[in-house]
Amino acid sequence: MLTETANKLQISADKIITIGSSKGGSAALYYALKYHLGTAVVAAPQILIGDYLIEKSKKNDAIKSAMDRMFGDNRSKGQRYYNNKILNLVKMKTSYPDIFFHIGKGDFHYEQHFQPFWKECLRNDITIELNVQDYSDHSLTGTYFQPYLLKKLENLLP
């Protein structure tokens, strides 16, 4: 739908900006990488989606049920598949969007999700702009991301 709409409106992929935080950040990053879009501005996304679902499913039966359907009969294979959704795009691509990544330095996403992504970016010579703020509660991401995003958009938009 995204590429179809862009084509109809004659908008080139390099002019498209995806934006999101947390799960929305995962989607924004994934689609920017998958469809060779111009820019991704993300905050504290889940990169290792399989690990994230397993952790969340321990406290939520609805998430566990959805995860079981997603992972199928082989839980470890399903976990690996979802853990690698974004990382494989980083490994396989030859061109990348401009990536602007915001996160709290004490947010658990920093160690569990950002670090594996960062390491893969380094291995593939991908430059990202990193904005680390001084907060640890993931629920504060929106509070800190909003001013960063607005400033970033001022610079990105004509």
For each residue, the residues with C-beta under 8 A, 3 or more apart:
1: 4 5
2: 5 6 16 31 35
3: 6 7 13 35
4: 1 7 8
5: 1 2 8 9
6: 2 3 9 11 12 13 16
7: 3 4 10 11
8: 4 5
9: 5 6
10: 7
11: 6 7 15 16
12: 6 15 16
13: 3 6 16 35 36 37 38
14: 36 37 38
15: 11 12 38
16: 2 6 11 12 13 32 35 37 38 39
17: 37 38 39 40 41 153 156
18: 27 28 29 31 32 37 39 40 41 42 97
19: 24 28 40 41 42 149
20: 23 24 25 26 27 28 29 42 43 45
21: 24 25 42 43 44 45 102 141 142 145
22: 25 26 43 44 45 46 138 141
23: 20 26 27 45 46
24: 19 20 21 27 28 45
25: 20 21 22 28 29 42 43 44 45 46
26: 20 22 23 29 30 42 45 46 47 49 86
27: 18 20 23 24 30 31
28: 18 19 20 24 25 31 32 40 41 42 45
29: 18 20 25 26 32 33 40 42 45 47 86 99
30: 26 27 33 34 85 86 89
31: 2 18 27 28 34 35 37
32: 16 18 28 29 35 37 38 39 40 97 99
33: 29 30 36 40 86 89 90 93 96 97
34: 30 31 89
35: 2 3 13 16 31 32
36: 13 14 33 93 95 97
37: 13 14 16 17 18 31 32 40 97
38: 13 14 15 16 17 32 97 98
39: 16 17 18 32 97 98 99 100 156
40: 17 18 19 28 29 32 33 37 97 98 99 100
41: 17 18 19 28 100 102 149 152 153 156
42: 18 19 20 21 25 26 28 29 45 99 100 101 102
43: 20 21 22 25 101 102 103 141 142 144 145 148 149
44: 21 22 25 102 103 104 107 109 113 114 138 141 145
45: 20 21 22 23 24 25 26 28 29 42 109 113
46: 22 23 25 26 49 52 109 113
47: 26 29 86 87 113 114 116 117
48: 51 52 82 83 112 113 116
49: 26 46 52 53 82 83 85 86
50: 53 54 71 78 79 80 81 82 83
51: 48 54 55 79 83 112
52: 46 48 49 55 56 112 113
53: 49 50 56 57 63 66 67 70 71 79 82
54: 50 51 57 58 67 79
55: 51 52 58
56: 52 53 59 60 63
57: 53 54 60 63 64 67
58: 54 55 64
59: 56 63
60: 56 57 63 64
61: 64 65
62: 65 66
63: 53 56 57 59 60 66 67
64: 57 58 60 61 67 68
65: 61 62 68 69
66: 53 62 63 69 70
67: 53 54 57 63 64 70 71 78
68: 64 65 71 75
69: 65 66 72
70: 53 66 67 78 82
71: 50 53 67 68 74 75 77 78 79 81 82
72: 69 77 78
73:
74: 71 77 78
75: 68 71 78 79
76: 79 80
77: 71 72 74 80 81
78: 50 67 70 71 72 74 75 81 82
79: 50 51 53 54 71 75 76 82 83
80: 50 76 77 83 84
81: 50 71 77 78 84 85
82: 48 49 50 53 70 71 78 79 85
83: 48 49 50 51 79 80 87
84: 80 81 87 88
85: 30 49 81 82 88 89
86: 26 29 30 33 47 49 89 90 117
87: 47 83 84 90 91 116 117 120
88: 84 85 91 92
89: 30 33 34 85 86 92 93
90: 33 86 87 93 96 117 120 121 124 126
91: 87 88 120 123 124
92: 88 89
93: 33 36 89 90 96 124
94:
95: 36
96: 33 90 93 99 126
97: 18 32 33 36 37 38 39 40
98: 38 39 40 129
99: 29 32 39 40 42 96 121 126 128 129
100: 39 40 41 42 128 129 131 152
101: 42 43 114 117 128 129 130 131
102: 21 41 42 43 44 131 132 133 141 144 145 148 149
103: 43 44 107 109 110 114 130 131 132 133 141
104: 44 107 109 110 132 133 134 135 136 137 138 140 141 144
105: 110 132 133 134 135 136
106: 110 134 135 136 137
107: 44 103 104 110 135 136 137 138 141
108: 111 112 138
109: 44 45 46 103 104 112 113 114 138
110: 103 104 105 106 107 113 114 115 132
111: 108 114 115
112: 48 51 52 108 109 115 116
113: 44 45 46 47 48 52 109 110 116 117
114: 44 47 101 103 109 110 111 117 118
115: 110 111 112 118 119
116: 47 48 87 112 113 119 120
117: 47 86 87 90 101 113 114 120 121
118: 114 115 121 122 128 130
119: 115 116 122 123
120: 87 90 91 116 117 123 124
121: 90 99 117 118 124 126 127 128
122: 118 119 125 126
123: 91 119 120
124: 90 91 93 120 121
125: 122
126: 90 96 99 121 122
127: 121
128: 99 100 101 118 121
129: 98 99 100 101
130: 101 103 118
131: 100 101 102 103 148
132: 102 103 104 105 110
133: 102 103 104 105 144 148
134: 104 105 106
135: 104 105 106 107 140 143 144
136: 104 105 106 107
137: 104 106 107 140
138: 22 44 104 107 108 109 141
139:
140: 104 135 137 143 144
141: 21 22 43 44 102 103 104 107 138 144 145
142: 21 43 145 146
143: 135 140 146
144: 43 102 104 133 135 140 141 147 148
145: 21 43 44 102 141 142 148 149
146: 142 143 149 150
147: 144 150 151
148: 43 102 131 133 144 145 151 152
149: 19 41 43 102 145 146 152 153
150: 146 147 153 154
151: 147 148 154 155
152: 41 100 148 149 155 156
153: 17 41 149 150 156 157
154: 150 151 157
155: 151 152
156: 17 39 41 152 153
157: 153 154
158:
